[in-house]
Amino acid sequence: MTEPLGHLFRIEPLSPKHVREGFACGVDALDRYLASQAGQDSKRSYASNFVAAELSSGRVCGFYTLSMAGVAVGLLPEPLQRKMPRYPSVPAVRLGRLAVAVTAKGRGLGKWLLLDAMARSLASEVAWAAFVVDAKDETARSFYLQYGFLALADDPLHMFLPRATVQAAFSAGGGTVGPQPQQNHCKRLPK
């Protein structure tokens, strides 16, 4: 994705050229992950790490991770369970981490990273039925709720969007996640 922040940042796979030193999002675990584990996870194919790098300096101002996962069908809301195949779990994409540097907050970078993650997931040839996030805390949960994410039955911080919701939002134009005429359980992304 190149807009709306394409004149300031580029979202791309993490590489040695990116300046990670000094990244601080306000959550120590996320800061440590980017500094010491993200590169290893990428090399070992445990997670794909993407960064929002400042065009002028290569400095990382935000990042997210994607990996494949499974979601137990019993954790989904009852109406969705009825539409799923009779398997114990369905394939999912896990947005494992998403963070924005304190110095870059308030610019919409978190939303841009989330939309980029969804777009990359839709472009993948790997099948998935749910886009899953593990919100770190109530602040993160509030962020995802504004985009229509629903809680899974096991934990209010374990959240998801059905693939059909993500796909419909992108095919409707503009990468906005929100209600379609037959769906009323998601909110529209703020413009």
C-alpha atoms as one frame of an Amber mdcrd trajectory, in Angstrom:
protein
   0.000   0.000   0.000   1.408   3.395  -0.869  -1.254   5.838   0.367  -2.139
   7.703   2.546   1.295   7.858   4.193   3.385   6.804   1.205   5.116  10.169
   1.091   6.563   9.543   4.599   6.874   5.776   5.021   7.227   2.580   3.043
   5.875  -0.700   4.402   8.131  -3.583   3.442   9.608  -6.801   4.824  12.101
  -6.282   7.638  15.707  -6.355   6.417  19.157  -5.418   7.746  18.919  -2.004
   6.041  16.190  -0.882   8.449  17.227   1.178  11.460  15.636  -0.516  14.481
  17.764   1.084  17.190  15.809   3.510  19.326  12.380   2.150  18.389  10.049
   2.692  21.352   6.293   2.160  21.233   5.657   2.279  24.973   5.337  -1.505
  25.391   8.652  -3.045  26.435   7.814  -6.519  25.098   7.155  -5.127  21.597
  10.274  -2.947  21.678  12.409  -5.948  22.709  10.826  -8.149  20.053  11.739
  -5.770  17.244  15.243  -5.203  18.610  16.257  -8.794  19.268  13.843 -11.419
  17.940  12.078 -10.170  14.800  15.009 -10.829  12.464  15.462 -14.371  13.771
  11.736 -15.121  13.484  11.817 -13.983   9.847  14.907 -16.073   9.016  13.359
 -19.168  10.595   9.963 -18.552   8.950   8.187 -18.371  12.314   6.691 -14.986
  11.418   6.838 -12.543   8.546   7.844  -9.134   9.854   6.899  -5.946   8.038
   8.063  -2.472   8.972   6.930   1.061   8.215  10.285   2.644   7.448  10.755
   6.370   7.195  11.688   7.171   3.596  14.226   9.799   4.583  16.222   7.685
   7.064  15.149   4.026   6.946  14.224   4.374  10.622  11.481   1.941  11.709
   8.407   3.828  12.945   6.044   0.862  13.114   5.879  -2.862  12.461   3.637
  -5.892  12.392   4.027  -9.658  12.170   1.997 -12.200  10.241   1.913 -15.971
  10.572  -0.518 -18.774   9.900  -2.678 -20.119  12.695  -5.722 -22.194  13.413
  -8.852 -21.218  15.312 -11.015 -23.785  17.049 -14.442 -23.632  15.430 -16.049
 -23.642  18.890 -14.488 -20.243  19.625 -16.332 -18.562  16.761 -19.778 -16.985
  17.194 -22.595 -19.494  16.673 -23.807 -18.041  13.316 -20.303 -18.439  11.852
 -19.843 -21.919  13.298 -22.819 -23.140  11.263 -21.148 -21.941   8.052 -17.830
 -23.671   8.757 -16.796 -27.139   7.627 -16.956 -29.905  10.200 -13.304 -29.609
  11.186 -12.057 -28.983  14.722 -10.329 -25.777  13.564 -10.244 -23.427  10.594
  -7.179 -21.804   9.057  -6.383 -18.237  10.049  -3.856 -15.483   9.566  -2.473
 -14.218  12.874  -1.474 -10.595  13.245   0.814 -11.426  16.148   2.205  -7.980
  16.853   1.468  -4.454  15.709   3.268  -1.433  17.127   3.804   2.222  16.284
   6.673   4.283  17.688   5.627   6.913  20.205   7.171   9.542  17.908   4.872
   8.491  15.034   1.569   8.133  16.930  -1.410  10.192  15.865  -0.669  10.026
  12.130  -2.818   7.015  11.291   0.161   4.695  10.961  -1.475   1.944  13.060
  -4.477   1.887  10.738  -2.200   1.886   7.699  -0.202  -1.061   9.075  -3.423
  -2.978   9.846  -4.782  -2.409   6.333  -1.460  -3.423   4.808  -1.507  -6.661
   6.822  -5.030  -7.423   5.627  -4.162  -6.630   2.001  -1.086  -8.889   2.107
  -3.169 -11.670   3.638  -5.804 -11.388   0.921  -3.093 -11.434  -1.772  -1.651
 -14.679  -0.397  -2.490 -17.935  -2.141  -2.758 -19.650   1.238  -6.337 -20.294
   2.353  -7.631 -18.727   5.564 -11.049 -18.121   7.105 -10.265 -15.646   9.898
  -7.904 -12.722  10.472  -6.906 -13.121  14.127  -5.250 -10.695  16.535  -4.101
 -11.060  20.104  -4.601  -7.637  21.666  -1.921  -7.042  24.306  -4.200  -5.015
  26.587  -7.401  -2.976  26.726  -5.848  -0.112  24.746  -5.014  -2.483  21.894
  -8.448  -4.106  22.200 -10.088  -0.688  21.784  -7.991  -0.078  18.661  -9.239
  -3.309  17.053 -12.840  -2.817  18.182 -13.061   0.431  16.223 -12.372  -1.623
  13.079 -15.101  -4.145  13.826 -13.068  -6.989  15.309 -15.049  -9.492  17.361
 -13.916 -11.348  20.460 -13.418 -15.093  20.283 -15.132 -17.104  23.031 -11.954
 -17.872  25.000 -10.697 -14.363  25.795 -11.899 -10.807  25.052  -8.340  -9.945
  23.941  -8.344 -12.788  21.380 -10.141 -11.184  18.418 -10.904 -11.802  14.752
 -12.559 -10.673  11.548 -14.035 -13.229   9.150 -12.226 -13.379   5.820 -15.480
 -12.535   4.045 -15.666  -9.238   5.967 -12.082  -8.323   5.084 -12.541  -9.373
   1.466 -15.835  -7.504   1.047 -14.309  -4.333   2.471 -11.411  -4.377   0.031
 -13.567  -5.311  -2.951 -16.002  -2.513  -2.034 -13.106  -0.117  -2.503 -10.639
   1.745  -0.390  -9.741  -0.993   2.057 -12.372  -0.054   4.606 -13.501  -2.778
   6.929 -17.130  -2.456   7.824 -20.674  -3.661   7.446 -22.077  -4.967   4.237
 -25.855  -4.924   3.739 -26.218  -8.458   5.109 -23.762  -7.928   7.995 -24.286
  -5.684  10.968 -21.614  -6.915  13.373 -18.732  -4.729  12.166 -18.170  -0.994
  12.068 -16.750   0.958   9.167 -13.136   2.071   9.421 -12.832   5.783  10.033
 -11.776   7.664   6.899
